[in-house]
Amino acid sequence: MSETAVEVLERWEAHGALWRLCWRSEKEAVVDLCACTGELMDQVRSADPELLAYLDRRRSSEDD
């Protein structure tokens, strides 16, 4: 079973890396996955409603 987009963000953050919202529409979002230095390493693109709701609460791993 593969990870959900939210699980990817949580795992990324748990390992000390950063993520931040790059782009969002009403139905889809793109999230940058960055090294702890801020260097872009990968992106997550998803239309998962769980991710969209999560991003309503947090726009980056640096948000409390």
Backbone as CSV, one residue per row, in Angstrom:
resi,resn,N_x,N_y,N_z,CA_x,CA_y,CA_z,C_x,C_y,C_z
1,MET,0.850,-1.181,0.000,0.000,0.000,0.000,0.892,1.239,0.000
2,SER,0.603,2.184,-0.857,1.419,3.396,-0.930,0.933,4.448,0.070
3,GLU,1.816,5.378,0.354,1.504,6.450,1.307,0.539,7.457,0.700
4,THR,-0.272,8.054,1.548,-1.084,9.181,1.103,-0.171,10.399,0.998
5,ALA,-0.639,11.440,0.348,0.152,12.667,0.228,0.441,13.268,1.603
6,VAL,-0.518,13.225,2.507,-0.307,13.752,3.863,0.756,12.929,4.583
7,GLU,0.728,11.619,4.427,1.749,10.767,5.052,3.140,11.083,4.519
8,VAL,3.240,11.385,3.237,4.532,11.778,2.657,5.038,13.044,3.335
9,LEU,4.179,14.054,3.479,4.592,15.308,4.117,5.003,15.076,5.563
10,GLU,4.235,14.281,6.279,4.551,14.017,7.687,5.870,13.260,7.834
11,ARG,6.116,12.295,6.955,7.380,11.548,6.994,8.547,12.464,6.654
12,TRP,8.367,13.293,5.637,9.408,14.230,5.212,9.797,15.137,6.378
13,GLU,8.799,15.691,7.030,9.031,16.592,8.163,9.650,15.854,9.354
14,ALA,9.202,14.634,9.619,9.728,13.851,10.747,11.217,13.560,10.599
15,HIS,11.690,13.549,9.354,13.107,13.293,9.098,13.921,14.584,8.996
16,GLY,13.327,15.706,9.382,14.060,16.964,9.450,14.084,17.782,8.177
17,ALA,13.360,17.343,7.172,13.306,18.085,5.914,12.141,19.082,5.947
18,LEU,12.067,19.900,4.926,11.053,20.951,4.843,10.095,20.676,3.690
19,TRP,8.877,21.107,3.836,7.936,21.102,2.722,7.169,22.421,2.746
20,ARG,6.748,22.873,1.580,5.956,24.108,1.513,5.056,24.073,0.280
21,LEU,3.898,24.661,0.450,2.937,24.737,-0.641,3.524,25.572,-1.764
22,CYS,3.531,25.021,-2.953,4.030,25.726,-4.138,2.867,26.363,-4.903
23,TRP,1.806,25.589,-5.081,0.672,26.033,-5.887,-0.566,25.280,-5.439
24,ARG,-1.690,25.963,-5.504,-2.943,25.310,-5.128,-4.105,25.906,-5.899
25,SER,-4.957,25.035,-6.366,-6.245,25.447,-6.922,-7.317,24.890,-5.994
26,GLU,-8.550,25.035,-6.389,-9.642,24.504,-5.571,-9.593,22.977,-5.488
27,LYS,-9.057,22.338,-6.547,-9.121,20.882,-6.632,-7.782,20.159,-6.592
28,GLU,-6.666,20.889,-6.570,-5.356,20.239,-6.641,-4.298,21.115,-5.986
29,ALA,-3.223,20.472,-5.516,-2.117,21.216,-4.904,-0.790,20.604,-5.332
30,VAL,0.241,21.457,-5.355,1.616,21.029,-5.582,2.413,21.493,-4.378
31,VAL,3.128,20.562,-3.760,3.913,20.851,-2.566,5.376,20.558,-2.866
32,ASP,6.255,21.530,-2.575,7.694,21.338,-2.727,8.231,20.562,-1.536
33,LEU,9.051,19.559,-1.809,9.756,18.810,-0.775,11.210,19.254,-0.833
34,CYS,11.700,19.855,0.247,13.027,20.466,0.261,13.919,19.828,1.316
35,ALA,15.221,19.846,1.040,16.198,19.419,2.038,16.173,20.421,3.184
36,CYS,16.818,20.075,4.278,16.850,20.987,5.434,17.537,22.306,5.091
37,THR,18.296,22.331,3.997,18.960,23.555,3.535,18.028,24.430,2.709
38,GLY,16.851,23.889,2.367,15.897,24.619,1.549,15.951,24.254,0.077
39,GLU,16.919,23.419,-0.319,17.065,23.019,-1.721,15.908,22.102,-2.134
40,LEU,15.269,22.433,-3.254,14.162,21.631,-3.770,14.664,20.249,-4.170
41,MET,14.030,19.214,-3.631,14.422,17.835,-3.924,13.369,17.102,-4.760
42,ASP,12.102,17.413,-4.536,11.014,16.706,-5.209,9.735,17.511,-5.020
43,GLN,8.665,17.052,-5.646,7.358,17.676,-5.467,6.293,16.600,-5.322
44,VAL,5.234,16.941,-4.618,4.038,16.104,-4.523,2.913,16.877,-5.187
45,ARG,2.251,16.244,-6.150,1.069,16.825,-6.803,-0.095,15.900,-6.499
46,SER,-1.173,16.467,-5.977,-2.292,15.618,-5.580,-3.600,16.394,-5.583
47,ALA,-4.666,15.657,-5.861,-6.025,16.190,-5.749,-6.747,15.540,-4.572
48,ASP,-6.004,14.885,-3.701,-6.566,14.195,-2.536,-7.232,15.207,-1.600
49,PRO,-8.524,15.042,-1.323,-9.216,15.972,-0.420,-8.573,16.050,0.964
50,GLU,-8.005,14.944,1.440,-7.318,14.949,2.738,-6.126,15.921,2.710
51,LEU,-5.367,15.918,1.617,-4.237,16.844,1.485,-4.726,18.284,1.424
52,LEU,-5.755,18.545,0.650,-6.265,19.910,0.524,-6.736,20.444,1.878
53,ALA,-7.398,19.610,2.659,-7.835,20.026,3.998,-6.628,20.267,4.902
54,TYR,-5.619,19.414,4.805,-4.392,19.563,5.596,-3.707,20.893,5.266
55,LEU,-3.666,21.224,3.976,-3.022,22.470,3.544,-3.839,23.705,3.912
56,ASP,-5.116,23.540,4.200,-5.912,24.653,4.728,-5.417,25.041,6.119
57,ARG,-4.890,24.057,6.843,-4.401,24.297,8.209,-2.916,24.656,8.251
58,ARG,-2.144,24.107,7.339,-0.689,24.329,7.328,-0.228,24.502,5.889
59,ARG,0.469,25.600,5.606,0.974,25.850,4.258,2.427,25.431,4.102
60,SER,3.088,25.114,5.225,4.466,24.619,5.175,4.791,23.881,6.466
61,SER,5.897,23.168,6.438,6.340,22.453,7.636,6.791,23.415,8.716
62,GLU,6.990,24.663,8.360,7.425,25.670,9.330,6.250,26.331,10.051
63,ASP,5.010,26.042,9.600,3.816,26.544,10.288,3.541,25.687,11.515
64,ASP,3.095,26.321,12.583,2.761,25.557,13.795,1.374,24.989,13.724
